[in-house]
Amino acid sequence: MAEIKRKKKRILRPARLLAAVFVPLALAIGLFCLFANINRQPPYEPLSEDAISALRASAPVETPQREAAVEAGLTLLGKVHYFWGGKSDALGWDEAWGQPKEVTSTGSQSTGETKPYGLDCSGFVAWCYVQLGLSPTEVEEAVGHGTWNQWDRSTPIKWKELRVGDWVFQNKYPTDKGNHIGICIGFNEKGKPLFLHCASGFDNVVVTGAGDIFRYARRPMVYDALEAGEIPAPAASPSPAA
C-alpha cells in the first residue's frame, strides 16, 4: 500500500499575519480620508480684515445697490455682538449696541439672559438695506424681518449663479431646525464664495466660507424692485459705523 503523505498545514508567520490584517485596513482608511477631503466644505473660520480687503478688491463689480448693501455690512465687521432677536432701523451706528439688555425673544438658550445688545443674523441683513435709504416700512416689505420672511422675499439660484449681494441660508423652509442667513461679498482664489453674516458662534459680524452652515443660495427680490424704481429709495453711500 502506497504511503499516504499528509499535507503540511500552512502557518502564517506573525509578520505576514500583521500585513494581511493591517494593509487592507490602511488602504480603507486612506480611501476614507481621500473622499472626506474631496467632499469637505470650505472652512467656517473668519477671514482677517486684510484678506477681506484683498477679496473685495478682486470681486466682480456689481450694481450700486448690491455694492452698497455689502459695503454697509462690512462697516460692522467685528463691531456688533450677536443678540437673539436683535433688530435696528438706525442709519449708521445704533447707540443701543453694546448696552446691556435682556433677551426677550423666545426660542434661544440665551432667552432671559442680559447681554450686550446687537443684531441677530436676519436683523443684520435688514440693517444693511436700511443703509441704502429704505424706510423701516420698505425694509419690512421688500427685505423682511426674520429668516422666514427673507427666504420668502428671495428666489432660489444655483451656487454657480451666486453674485455679490445674493443671500445664502442654512436650512430650507419650511423647517423646525432654525436658520441662518448671510450675504455673498465675493470669491476666494479658488472661486469659492465667501459670506458676511452676524454669527452667534463668533458673537460678531464676520466673513467666512460656507462651511457646513450655508447650504441654500437665494436671490433677493429687493434689487429688482430698486432698479425698477418700485421702491423710491436712493442707493445712498452707507454711513460709517462707529
C-alpha positions as CSV (number, residue, x, y, z in Angstrom):
1,M,0.0,0.0,0.0
2,A,1.3,3.4,-1.0
3,E,2.2,5.7,1.8
4,I,-0.2,8.5,2.2
5,K,1.5,11.8,2.5
6,R,-0.1,14.3,4.8
7,K,-0.2,17.9,3.7
8,K,1.6,20.2,6.0
9,K,-0.7,22.9,7.5
10,R,0.4,26.3,6.4
11,I,1.1,28.5,9.3
12,L,1.3,32.3,8.7
13,R,4.3,33.9,10.3
14,P,3.5,36.8,12.7
15,A,4.8,39.4,10.2
16,R,2.7,38.0,7.4
17,L,-0.4,37.9,9.6
18,L,0.0,41.5,10.6
19,A,0.4,42.5,7.0
20,A,-2.7,40.5,6.0
21,V,-4.7,42.4,8.6
22,F,-3.3,45.9,8.6
23,V,-2.6,46.5,4.9
24,P,-6.3,46.3,3.8
25,L,-7.2,48.4,6.9
26,A,-4.7,51.1,6.0
27,L,-6.0,51.2,2.4
28,A,-9.5,51.5,3.7
29,I,-8.6,54.4,6.0
30,G,-6.6,56.1,3.2
31,L,-9.6,55.9,0.8
32,F,-11.9,57.3,3.5
33,C,-9.6,60.3,4.1
34,L,-9.3,60.9,0.4
35,F,-13.1,61.1,-0.1
36,A,-13.5,63.1,3.1
37,N,-11.1,65.7,1.8
38,I,-12.8,65.8,-1.6
39,N,-16.2,66.4,-0.1
40,R,-15.0,68.8,2.7
41,Q,-16.7,72.2,2.7
42,P,-14.6,75.4,2.8
43,P,-13.6,76.2,6.4
44,Y,-16.1,78.1,8.6
45,E,-13.5,80.4,10.0
46,P,-13.4,84.2,10.0
47,L,-11.2,86.0,7.5
48,S,-8.8,88.7,8.5
49,E,-9.5,92.3,7.5
50,D,-6.5,92.3,5.1
51,A,-7.9,89.1,3.5
52,I,-11.3,90.7,3.2
53,S,-9.9,93.9,1.6
54,A,-8.0,91.8,-1.0
55,L,-11.1,89.8,-1.7
56,R,-13.2,92.9,-2.2
57,A,-10.6,94.5,-4.5
58,S,-10.8,91.5,-6.8
59,A,-14.6,90.9,-6.5
60,P,-16.8,91.4,-9.6
61,V,-18.2,94.9,-9.8
62,E,-21.9,94.7,-9.2
63,T,-24.9,97.2,-9.3
64,P,-24.7,100.2,-7.0
65,Q,-27.5,98.7,-4.8
66,R,-25.6,95.4,-4.3
67,E,-22.3,97.1,-3.7
68,A,-23.9,99.5,-1.2
69,A,-25.5,96.7,0.8
70,V,-22.3,94.8,1.1
71,E,-20.2,97.8,1.9
72,A,-22.7,98.8,4.6
73,G,-22.5,95.4,6.2
74,L,-18.7,95.5,6.2
75,T,-18.7,98.7,8.3
76,L,-19.9,96.5,11.2
77,L,-17.3,93.8,10.8
78,G,-16.1,92.8,14.3
79,K,-18.1,95.6,16.0
80,V,-21.5,94.3,16.8
81,H,-22.4,91.4,19.2
82,Y,-24.8,88.7,18.2
83,F,-28.1,89.2,20.0
84,W,-31.0,86.8,19.6
85,G,-33.9,88.9,18.2
86,G,-31.7,92.0,17.7
87,K,-33.0,94.5,15.1
88,S,-32.2,98.1,14.2
89,D,-33.6,100.8,11.9
90,A,-30.7,103.1,12.6
91,L,-29.0,104.8,9.7
92,G,-25.4,104.2,10.7
93,W,-24.3,103.2,14.2
94,D,-27.0,102.4,16.7
95,E,-26.2,103.8,20.1
96,A,-28.1,100.8,21.7
97,W,-25.5,98.4,20.5
98,G,-23.2,97.2,23.3
99,Q,-25.6,98.3,26.0
100,P,-26.8,95.5,28.4
101,K,-30.3,94.3,27.6
102,E,-32.4,91.3,28.4
103,V,-33.0,88.8,25.6
104,T,-36.8,88.7,25.4
105,S,-37.3,86.8,22.1
106,T,-38.2,83.2,22.8
107,G,-36.5,80.1,21.2
108,S,-32.9,80.6,22.3
109,Q,-30.7,79.3,25.1
110,S,-29.9,83.0,25.8
111,T,-33.6,83.9,26.3
112,G,-33.9,85.7,29.7
113,E,-30.2,86.5,29.9
114,T,-28.8,90.0,30.0
115,K,-26.3,90.6,27.2
116,P,-24.7,93.4,25.2
117,Y,-27.3,94.4,22.6
118,G,-26.6,93.8,19.0
119,L,-28.1,92.1,16.0
120,D,-29.2,88.6,15.0
121,C,-28.4,87.3,11.5
122,S,-31.6,88.4,9.9
123,G,-31.5,91.8,11.8
124,F,-28.0,92.4,10.4
125,V,-29.2,91.7,6.8
126,A,-32.2,94.0,7.2
127,W,-29.9,96.8,8.7
128,C,-27.7,96.6,5.6
129,Y,-30.7,97.7,3.4
130,V,-31.7,100.4,5.8
131,Q,-28.3,101.9,4.8
132,L,-29.4,102.1,1.2
133,G,-32.0,104.7,2.2
134,L,-35.0,102.3,2.6
135,S,-37.5,103.3,5.2
136,P,-38.4,100.8,8.0
137,T,-41.7,100.0,6.2
138,E,-39.9,99.4,2.9
139,V,-37.3,97.2,4.6
140,E,-40.1,95.2,6.2
141,E,-42.0,94.8,2.9
142,A,-39.1,94.3,0.5
143,V,-36.4,92.6,2.7
144,G,-38.3,91.2,5.6
145,H,-37.5,90.7,9.3
146,G,-36.6,87.1,10.3
147,T,-35.1,84.5,8.1
148,W,-38.5,83.1,7.1
149,N,-39.6,86.4,5.6
150,Q,-36.2,86.9,4.0
151,W,-36.5,83.5,2.4
152,D,-40.0,84.4,1.2
153,R,-38.6,87.6,-0.4
154,S,-35.9,85.8,-2.4
155,T,-35.8,83.2,-5.2
156,P,-33.7,80.0,-5.5
157,I,-30.5,80.1,-7.6
158,K,-27.7,77.6,-8.1
159,W,-24.4,78.1,-6.2
160,K,-22.6,78.8,-9.5
161,E,-25.0,81.6,-10.1
162,L,-24.1,83.5,-6.9
163,R,-23.4,87.2,-7.3
164,V,-22.1,89.7,-4.8
165,G,-25.1,90.8,-2.7
166,D,-27.0,87.5,-3.0
167,W,-28.2,85.7,0.1
168,V,-27.4,82.2,1.5
169,F,-29.3,80.2,4.1
170,Q,-28.6,77.3,6.4
171,N,-31.9,75.4,6.1
172,K,-34.7,75.2,3.6
173,Y,-38.2,76.4,4.6
174,P,-40.5,75.1,5.9
175,T,-38.2,73.9,8.8
176,D,-38.2,73.5,12.5
177,K,-34.4,73.4,12.7
178,G,-33.9,77.2,12.9
179,N,-32.0,79.1,10.3
180,H,-29.1,81.4,9.5
181,I,-28.5,83.9,6.7
182,G,-25.5,85.6,5.1
183,I,-24.6,87.9,2.2
184,C,-22.2,86.9,-0.6
185,I,-19.3,89.5,-0.8
186,G,-17.1,87.8,-3.3
187,F,-15.0,84.8,-4.1
188,N,-11.6,83.4,-2.9
189,E,-8.7,82.4,-5.2
190,K,-10.4,79.0,-5.8
191,G,-13.6,80.6,-6.9
192,K,-15.5,79.6,-3.7
193,P,-18.0,82.2,-2.4
194,L,-17.5,84.0,0.9
195,F,-20.2,85.4,3.1
196,L,-20.8,88.3,5.5
197,H,-23.0,87.5,8.5
198,C,-23.7,88.1,12.1
199,A,-22.9,84.7,13.7
200,S,-23.8,83.5,17.2
201,G,-20.8,81.2,17.2
202,F,-18.4,84.1,16.9
203,D,-20.6,86.6,18.7
204,N,-19.9,89.2,16.0
205,V,-20.2,90.2,12.3
206,V,-17.7,88.0,10.4
207,V,-16.8,86.9,6.9
208,T,-16.4,83.1,6.4
209,G,-16.7,80.4,3.8
210,A,-19.9,78.3,3.6
211,G,-18.5,75.5,5.9
212,D,-21.3,73.1,6.7
213,I,-23.6,76.1,7.7
214,F,-24.7,77.7,4.4
215,R,-26.4,75.3,2.0
216,Y,-29.0,77.2,0.0
217,A,-28.4,80.2,-2.3
218,R,-31.1,82.7,-3.0
219,R,-31.5,85.9,-5.0
220,P,-33.2,88.9,-3.1
221,M,-36.1,90.4,-5.0
222,V,-35.3,93.8,-3.5
223,Y,-32.6,94.6,-6.1
224,D,-35.0,94.3,-9.0
225,A,-37.5,96.5,-7.1
226,L,-34.9,99.1,-6.5
227,E,-33.5,99.1,-10.1
228,A,-37.1,99.2,-11.5
229,G,-37.9,102.2,-9.3
230,E,-40.7,100.3,-7.5
231,I,-39.0,101.4,-4.2
232,P,-38.3,105.1,-4.4
233,A,-35.2,104.9,-2.3
234,P,-31.7,106.2,-3.4
235,A,-28.7,103.9,-3.4
236,A,-27.0,106.0,-0.8
237,S,-23.5,105.5,0.4
238,P,-23.6,103.8,3.8
239,S,-22.9,105.9,6.9
240,P,-19.6,105.0,8.6
241,A,-20.2,102.8,11.7
242,A,-18.5,104.0,14.9
